[in-house]
C-alpha cells in the first residue's frame, strides 16, 4: 500500500506561530510593566541626573571588569531606575543601590560570572559592608515585588538583528547606541523594543544597509532624538568601545 505524501509541517508551523504570538504578547506586557517612570525619578529630592551619569560610568566599568553579559548592563540600569521610580533614595545610598542592581542583574543573567560581595566591597573601598549589600538587595527585590526579569534592549537587539543583518559591526554599533542612550533621561521611559529597533536601523544606515525590515515604520522621533547624543559621549563608554576591532 502506497503511502501518500502528507505535509505535516502546516500544523507545526501554526503551533509555532501561536507560541510566537503568545511570547510577543508576554514580552510586550512585561515591557510595559517594568518601564521606569521618568517623572517619578525627576521628583527624587536628593538624586540628580548629574549623579546618575557618574553612577552609570561606575557601573559600566564594573560591568566590564567582571566580564558580564551585555544584557546584564541593561537590566542593571532598568532595576536602578525602577527602584527610583518607587522609593525615595538618599544620596548616601545611591551608589549602593547601583551596585546591588548590578549584583541582582548578574545573578539573573550571567549565573557563572556573578561578582561576590567581597569583590563589591573592594571596588567601593569597603564603604559598604556585606550586611548593607544584603539588606539593600532584599529591599530592592521586595520593592520591585521580585519582578527582576524583563525584555531588555539587548533582548530586542538580538531579535531585530536576526531580521535583517548578520554583520558584527552592525550589532556592535547598535549596542553602542543603546548604551549611549542609557545615560540620558530623555530615553529612561522609552520602551526597550523601540530603542532597539531605532538603534539597529540607525546602525544599519551608517553601514549603508538601508533595507532593514521595519526601517520605514521605525519610530522616527526616537531615531532622530538619538542623533545629537552620539556626539556627546561618556569618556568611560568611549574608552570601552575604543579598543574594539572587527575581525
C-alpha positions as CSV (number, residue, x, y, z in Angstrom):
1,X,0.0,0.0,0.0
2,X,1.5,3.3,-1.1
3,X,1.9,6.0,1.5
4,X,0.6,9.3,0.3
5,X,2.8,12.4,0.7
6,X,1.3,14.2,3.6
7,X,2.6,17.6,4.6
8,X,2.8,17.6,8.4
9,X,4.6,20.9,8.5
10,X,1.5,23.1,8.4
11,X,0.2,22.2,11.9
12,X,3.7,22.6,13.3
13,X,4.1,26.0,11.7
14,X,0.7,27.0,13.0
15,X,1.6,25.9,16.5
16,X,4.9,27.8,16.3
17,X,3.0,30.9,15.2
18,X,0.6,30.6,18.1
19,X,3.5,30.3,20.6
20,X,5.4,33.2,19.0
21,X,2.3,35.3,19.3
22,X,2.0,34.4,23.0
23,X,5.7,35.1,23.6
24,X,5.4,38.5,21.8
25,X,2.3,39.4,23.8
26,X,4.0,38.4,27.1
27,X,7.1,40.4,26.2
28,X,5.0,43.5,25.4
29,X,3.2,43.1,28.7
30,X,6.4,42.8,30.7
31,X,8.0,45.6,28.8
32,X,5.1,47.9,29.9
33,X,5.1,46.5,33.5
34,X,8.8,47.1,34.0
35,X,9.2,50.5,32.4
36,X,10.7,53.2,34.7
37,X,8.8,56.4,35.3
38,X,10.8,59.5,34.3
39,X,8.5,61.9,36.2
40,X,8.9,59.9,39.4
41,X,12.7,59.8,39.1
42,X,12.7,63.6,38.4
43,X,11.0,64.1,41.7
44,X,13.8,62.5,43.8
45,X,14.8,65.1,46.4
46,X,18.4,64.1,46.7
47,X,19.3,62.3,43.4
48,X,20.2,64.3,40.3
49,X,20.7,63.3,36.7
50,X,24.3,64.5,37.1
51,X,24.8,62.0,39.8
52,X,23.2,59.3,37.7
53,X,25.7,60.0,34.9
54,X,28.7,59.2,37.2
55,X,27.0,56.2,38.7
56,X,26.5,54.8,35.2
57,X,30.1,55.4,34.5
58,X,31.0,53.3,37.5
59,X,28.5,50.6,36.6
60,X,29.9,50.4,33.0
61,X,33.4,50.0,34.4
62,X,32.4,47.4,36.9
63,X,30.3,45.5,34.3
64,X,33.3,45.4,32.0
65,X,35.7,44.4,34.8
66,X,33.6,41.4,35.8
67,X,33.1,40.5,32.1
68,X,29.4,40.3,32.4
69,X,27.0,39.8,29.5
70,X,25.6,42.8,27.6
71,X,22.1,42.0,28.9
72,X,23.2,42.4,32.5
73,X,24.1,46.1,32.0
74,X,20.7,46.9,30.5
75,X,18.9,45.0,33.3
76,X,21.1,46.7,35.9
77,X,20.0,50.2,34.8
78,X,16.4,49.1,34.5
79,X,16.4,47.8,38.1
80,X,18.1,51.0,39.3
81,X,15.6,53.3,37.5
82,X,12.6,51.2,38.5
83,X,13.5,51.4,42.2
84,X,14.0,55.1,41.9
85,X,10.5,55.3,40.3
86,X,9.0,53.9,43.5
87,X,11.2,54.8,46.5
88,X,13.0,58.0,47.7
89,X,16.7,57.2,47.6
90,X,19.1,59.0,50.0
91,X,22.2,60.4,48.4
92,X,24.3,58.2,50.6
93,X,22.7,55.0,49.3
94,X,22.6,55.8,45.6
95,X,25.9,54.1,44.8
96,X,24.9,51.1,47.0
97,X,21.6,50.8,45.1
98,X,23.5,50.8,41.7
99,X,25.9,48.2,42.9
100,X,23.2,46.0,44.2
101,X,21.3,46.4,41.0
102,X,24.3,45.1,39.2
103,X,24.6,42.2,41.6
104,X,20.9,41.2,41.1
105,X,21.1,41.6,37.3
106,X,24.3,39.4,37.2
107,X,22.6,36.7,39.2
108,X,19.7,36.7,36.8
109,X,21.6,36.9,33.5
110,X,25.1,35.6,34.0
111,X,25.0,32.8,36.5
112,X,28.7,31.9,36.3
113,X,30.3,35.4,36.5
114,X,28.4,36.7,39.5
115,X,30.5,39.1,41.5
116,X,30.9,38.3,45.2
117,X,30.0,40.8,47.9
118,X,33.7,40.7,48.8
119,X,34.6,41.9,45.3
120,X,31.9,44.6,45.5
121,X,33.2,45.7,48.9
122,X,36.7,46.0,47.4
123,X,35.7,48.2,44.5
124,X,33.9,50.5,46.9
125,X,37.0,50.6,49.2
126,X,34.9,48.9,52.0
127,X,32.5,51.9,52.1
128,X,29.7,49.3,52.2
129,X,29.8,46.0,54.1
130,X,28.3,42.6,53.5
131,X,25.2,43.3,55.6
132,X,24.5,46.6,53.8
133,X,24.6,44.8,50.5
134,X,22.3,42.0,51.8
135,X,19.8,44.5,53.3
136,X,19.7,46.6,50.1
137,X,19.3,43.5,47.9
138,X,16.4,42.3,49.9
139,X,14.8,45.8,49.9
140,X,15.2,46.1,46.1
141,X,13.6,42.7,45.4
142,X,10.7,43.5,47.8
143,X,10.0,46.9,46.4
144,X,10.0,45.5,42.8
145,X,7.8,42.6,44.0
146,X,10.5,40.2,42.8
147,X,9.9,41.1,39.2
148,X,13.5,41.0,38.1
149,X,13.5,39.8,34.5
150,X,12.2,42.0,31.7
151,X,12.7,42.0,27.9
152,X,15.8,44.2,27.8
153,X,17.1,46.3,25.0
154,X,19.7,43.6,24.4
155,X,17.0,41.0,24.1
156,X,15.2,43.0,21.4
157,X,18.5,43.8,19.7
158,X,19.1,40.1,19.1
159,X,15.6,39.7,17.7
160,X,15.8,42.6,15.3
161,X,19.3,41.8,14.2
162,X,18.2,38.3,13.0
163,X,15.5,40.0,10.9
164,X,17.8,42.0,8.7
165,X,21.6,41.8,9.4
166,X,24.3,39.3,10.1
167,X,27.2,41.6,10.3
168,X,29.1,42.0,13.6
169,X,29.7,45.7,13.1
170,X,26.0,46.5,12.9
171,X,25.4,44.7,16.1
172,X,28.4,46.5,17.7
173,X,27.2,49.9,16.7
174,X,23.6,49.2,17.6
175,X,24.6,48.1,21.1
176,X,26.8,51.2,21.4
177,X,23.9,53.5,20.5
178,X,21.7,51.8,23.1
179,X,24.4,52.1,25.8
180,X,24.8,55.8,24.9
181,X,21.0,56.2,25.4
182,X,21.2,54.7,28.9
183,X,22.9,57.9,30.1
184,X,20.2,60.3,29.0
185,X,16.9,60.9,30.9
186,X,15.1,61.5,27.6
187,X,15.2,57.8,27.0
188,X,14.6,56.5,30.5
189,X,10.9,55.8,29.7
190,X,11.5,54.7,26.1
191,X,10.4,51.1,25.6
192,X,13.4,48.7,25.0
193,X,11.8,47.4,21.8
194,X,11.5,51.0,20.5
195,X,15.1,51.8,21.4
196,X,16.5,48.6,20.0
197,X,14.7,48.9,16.6
198,X,15.7,52.6,16.3
199,X,19.3,51.7,17.1
200,X,19.5,48.8,14.7
201,X,18.0,50.9,11.9
202,X,20.4,53.7,12.6
203,X,23.4,51.4,12.8
204,X,22.4,49.7,9.5
205,X,22.1,53.2,7.9
206,X,25.6,54.0,9.0
207,X,26.8,50.9,7.1
208,X,24.6,51.7,4.2
209,X,22.2,48.8,4.9
210,X,19.0,50.7,4.2
211,X,16.9,47.6,3.6
212,X,16.4,46.8,7.3
213,X,12.9,45.4,7.7
214,X,10.9,48.0,9.7
215,X,13.1,50.9,8.7
216,X,10.0,52.6,7.1
217,X,7.9,52.2,10.2
218,X,10.6,52.7,12.9
219,X,9.7,55.3,15.5
220,X,11.2,58.3,13.8
221,X,11.1,60.6,16.9
222,X,13.3,58.1,18.8
223,X,15.7,57.6,15.9
224,X,16.1,61.4,15.4
225,X,16.4,62.1,19.1
226,X,19.3,59.7,19.3
227,X,21.5,61.5,16.8
228,X,22.6,64.5,18.9
229,X,23.7,62.3,21.8
230,X,26.1,60.3,19.6
231,X,28.4,63.3,19.7
232,X,28.2,63.7,23.4
233,X,29.6,60.5,24.9
234,X,30.8,59.5,28.3
235,X,34.6,59.1,28.4
236,X,34.1,55.8,30.1
237,X,31.9,54.5,27.4
238,X,34.2,55.9,24.7
239,X,37.1,54.1,26.3
240,X,35.1,50.8,26.5
241,X,34.5,50.8,22.7
242,X,37.7,52.5,21.5
243,X,39.7,49.3,21.5
244,X,37.2,47.2,19.7
245,X,38.2,46.0,16.3
246,X,36.4,43.9,13.7
247,X,37.9,40.6,12.7
